[in-house]
Amino acid sequence: MDNNILDEHLISEKAVFQISSEVSKGNPWMAYNTASYYLDTHDVFMFKKEEEAIAFAASNVSEWDSFKILNASSLALNDKNLITQKTNFMNQKNFDYLKDQVKFTGFGDALESELKEKLLKQTPEFQILHTAKFGNDTADATLHFKKSDQSDMYFFNRYKVSLKQEQGNDLVDQTFYINKGNNITLKEGYNLMSGRSINKDLTNKEGQVYNAWMQMDFKETDASGNYKMKHYHQNYGYDLEKVLANHPIKELTNEQDKTRLIDSLNKGNRQSVTFVENGNEQKHFIEANPKFKSINVYDGNMQRIVNKQSKGEREHQGETNTTKQEAKRESQKQNEGDDSGENPKTSKNKKRKQGQAI
């Protein structure tokens, strides 16, 4: 097999058979999708002439597709040594791919040895256990791996977290699924399970990328028992940077510190900051609150400071109060019968009856 392919991709057995069959039919020119790590039959296209393959590659360029051209007529697809080399190579590439996935999902590199041992056993599926400490909170995670039905390749599908918090006797359980490019990391999962919000670039069913704040809804679960997620999209109007500007936060005066602060809050962290008020500096902790377009503020003892409302939260509260007042006035008008022609006595009696009904 061409080393250029093997250096970058895994190839399914079905795709190997397809290539061999097409070469025997006189279609040796192959266009393969370099955007796919694992090349399956839908990633490989065979042509009789080189110019046909080139034309296909040129007309199929997108955000998800990028094709290279190869003459496959010289590939010894039936050579036993090549098949053995290919299998060993695929196992190594699969391991490298999985260990990077595990690492960048927030589990570090401590699980590499166990991952390799499990892969060598070639069981249909397996799990790896991991425990992480976040302050005095303990998160026990179970990572789930499953072998493909079409090949020897394994996939990291999901991980389940059982969170035991220092304050509270109950365990909180949640499963996080592995998706392309927008995985929720272990720390982000912990923050969500602690009631905080995270900001992520997500992908919809049509493959379009959008940005949203996510927060776990502890009042509603799905069919699998997972807590559902609330999403606050860009058009919801939560601007974290503008909200922060309404508070006397020292770190905002330095561009580098400001960037780090916003990045940390986007991950759902409760971040330490310095408030400067009347020339005095005080250590506080803050976290994003997209639902109320504000931030939550805590003192050095992690006690919520309820009077630290942002401008957005005050406006939200003001709009709510105004709406309630208008509804109350409208209700009073209706009860008083301004347009009904009733005399005051009749209106008063009707109002009393309504009050009794309530």
N, C-alpha and C positions, 0 to 999 in steps of 0.2 A: 504494500500500500504506500502511496506517496507520503513521504515524511512530512511534507508541508501540511497535509491534512491531519496526520496523526499528532503533530505538535499542537494542534489547536482544537481538535474535535474528537468525540466518540462517534462511532458509526454502528447503527443497529445491524443485526444479522439479516433482517429483511431488506435493508438498503444495500448490503453487500450482494445479496442474491439478485436484487433488481439490477444492479450495475453489471454483474456477470452475465445475466440474461440478455440485457440490451447490447452489450459488447458482442455477444455471439450472434445477434441479429443484424450486426453491421451499424450499430449506433454507438460509436466509441467516445464521442465528445460529451463530457459531463459538465453541467453547471450546478454547483452546490452552494447552499446558503451559508455564508460565513457568519451570519448573525445568530445562528443556532449552535449552541455548544454540543448538543446531541443530535447528530444527523440521522433522521429517519427517512422513510420513503418519500414523504411530502417535501423534503428538503433537497432532493436530488432529482435532476432532470437530464435525460439523455437525448443526444441529437446525432444525426448522421454526419453533418458537416460542421466544421469549426465556426463558420460565419453565422450559422443558425444559433449556436450556443452563445456566441458573442451578442447577437441581436436580442436574444432572450434576457441575458444578464443586464444589458443596457436599458431594457424597457421594464425591468422589475426592481427598480431601486426605490426604497422607501425607508421610513424610520425603523422598520422591522426586517427589511430584506436587503441583502448585499451579496451578490453572487460572484464566484470565481470560476474560471474555466480550466478544465483538465482533460487530457487525452487518457482515457482509462484502458486503452487496448493492451497496454503492457503490464497491467496489474495482475499478479499471480494470485487470484482470489481463492484458488483451490489448493494452494500449497500448504501442507500441514504445519510446517515450521512457521509460516507467516501467520496462520490462524492462532498458533500458540503465542507468538509474539504479540499479535493483536489483542488476545485475551488478557495477557499480562499488562499490556499497555493500558487497556481500557480499565482494568482494576486500579491501576495507579492513578490514572486521570480521574476516575470516579472518586477515589480517596481524596485527591487534592481538591477536587471541586467541593466535596462534602465538608472537609475540614475548614475550608474558607467560609462556607455557608455558616457553619457552627460558630466560627470565630466572630464573624461580623454580625451575627445575630445576638452577640453579647455574652457568649459562653467562654470566650478566650481560647487558649490552645491546650488547656489541661486535659481535654477529652480525646486528644489525638490517638494515644496508644490504645485506648479501649475501642475507639472507632475502627481502627485498623484490624484489631482482633475480631471484632464482630463481622466485619466485611469478609474476612477470610473464611468464616464458617459457612457463608452462603445460605443462611436461613432465609425463609420468605420475608420475614420482618424481624426487627429487633428494637430494643429501647436502651437508652443510656440515662442514668440518673445523675442529677447535679444539684448541689445545695449552695445557695448564695446568701450572704448576710448583707442587709441594708440597714446600717445602724443596729438597732436591737430587734429588727424584724427579720424573719427567716422565710426564704422562698425555696421550696423544694420543687425542682423541675424534672419532668420526664420527657425526654426527646424521642420522637417516634420516627423510625426509618423503615421504608418498605421497598422491596425489590420489584422492578417493573415486570409486568406480565409478558412483555414482548422481548426483553433482553436481560442481561445480567447486571444491569445498572440499577443502583439504589438511589432513592430520593429521600431527602429530609422533608417530611410532610407537615409536621406540627410539633408543638411542645405544650405540655400542660403544666401549669403552675399552681401549687397549693401554698398560699401565703398565710403565715401565722404572725400577726402583729403583736407588738409588745403590749399595746392597750387593746384588749379585746380577747375573748376566749374562743371565738369561732374562727374556723379556717375559711378562707375565701379561695375558691377554685375557678380557674379560667383556662381555656385552651386557645392558643394563638396559632394561626395557620401560616405556613410559609408561602409567600407569593413572590413573583418576580419583581425585584427592585424596590419593594416597599414593605419589607418585613418589619414587624414590631419587635424591637430588641427586648432582651430580658429586663433591662432597666426601665425602658418605656412601659413594658407590661406591668412591672411593679408599681410604677407611678399611676397607671390607669387603675389598678386594683386598689390603690390607696385613695382613689377618688379624685385624682388630679387629671388635667387635660394635656394632650400632646398634639403637636402640629406635624402633619405628614403630607407628602405628595402621594396621592393615591391614583389608581387607574380604574376607570369604569369598564363596563362590559364591552364597549366599543373601542377600547384601547386608548381612550383619551385620558391624559394626565390632568388632574385637578388638585388643588390644595384645600385642606380642611383641618379644623380642630376636631379632635375626637375625645369623647368622655364616656365612661362606662355608666350605663343605666342600671343601677342596682335594684330597680323595681320591676324589671322586665327581663325574661330569659327567652331564648329560642328553643327549638325542638330538642336540641342537644344539651340543654341545661346551661348554656353559655349566657352570660349577661350580654344584652344587646348594647350597641354603641350609638351614642348620639353624635351627629355630625353637624358642625357649624361651618358652612362653606364660606367662600370669599365674599359672596354677596350678602352674607349675614351682617357684615360691617364691623367685625372686631379687628381693630388695628392695635396690636400690642405696643408698638413703638410710641404711638400717640398717647395711649393710656399711661405708659410709664412716664411720659413727659409731664403728667399732671402731679407727679410726686417728687419731693426733694431728694432724689437719689443721687448720691455723690458719683457713683460709677458711670452715670450718664454723661458726665463732663469729659470723659476720656473715651475716644472712639473705639479703641481696642477693648477696653473694659465693657463698653456698651454692647459691642458685638458678641462678646463672650456671654454676657448676661442674657441677651435675647436668645442666643443659641441654647443656653441651658434651660430657659423657660419653655422654649419650643419642645424640648425633650420631656417636659413634664416635671422637671425638678423643682423642689422648694429651695430657692436660692438665697444665700446670705447677701445682704446689701447694707449700705450705710445711709441712714437718713440724716440730713443736715437741716435742723430747725432752730431758728434764732441763734445761729452760731454754734449750736451744740450738735455733736455727732452721736447717733445711737445706732446700735446694731439691730437690724430687723431681718425678717425672712419674708420672701414674697413668692407667690405662685400665680400663674395665669388663670383667669376666670372668664373664658370666652362667653359663657351663657349670659352673664350680666355685663359683658363688655368692660371688664374691670380687672383688678388683681386683688388677691387676698393678701393681707398684711398680718404678720405675727411679730410679737416681741421676742426678746432674747430667750424667753422661757417657753416659746412656741405657743403662747396664748394669743388667740385671734384678737386683733385690734379692730373692733367693729366700726369705729368712726372714721376709718381711713378709706372713704369712698372716692373713687375716681370721678372725674367729670362725667364720663359716660354712664356710670352707675347712677349718679345723681340725676342726670337727664332722664334715664330710664325710669327711675322712681318718680320723678316729677310728671312724666307722661302718664304713668299709671295712676297717680293721684288725680290728675286732671280728668282723665277718663272716668274715674270713679265718681268725681264730683259732678261731672256733666250727666252721668247716668242717674245720680241721686236727684238732681234738679229736675230731670225729665220725668222721673218717677213721681216726684212731688206734684208736678203739673198735672199728670194724668190722674193722680188721686184726688186733687182739688177740683177736677172737672172744669178746667178753664174754658174749654170749647164745647162742653156737653150741654150747656143750658140748664144744668142742675142748680138749685138754690144751695147756699152754703150749708144748710142743715142736712140736706140729703147727701151732699158730698161728704160731710163729716161722718155721717152714719156709715156710709159705704166704706170709708177709710178705716173705721173702727172694725168693721166686719172682716175686711181684708187682713188687718193686723191679727185678728183672732184666728183666721185661717192659717196664717203663717206660723 
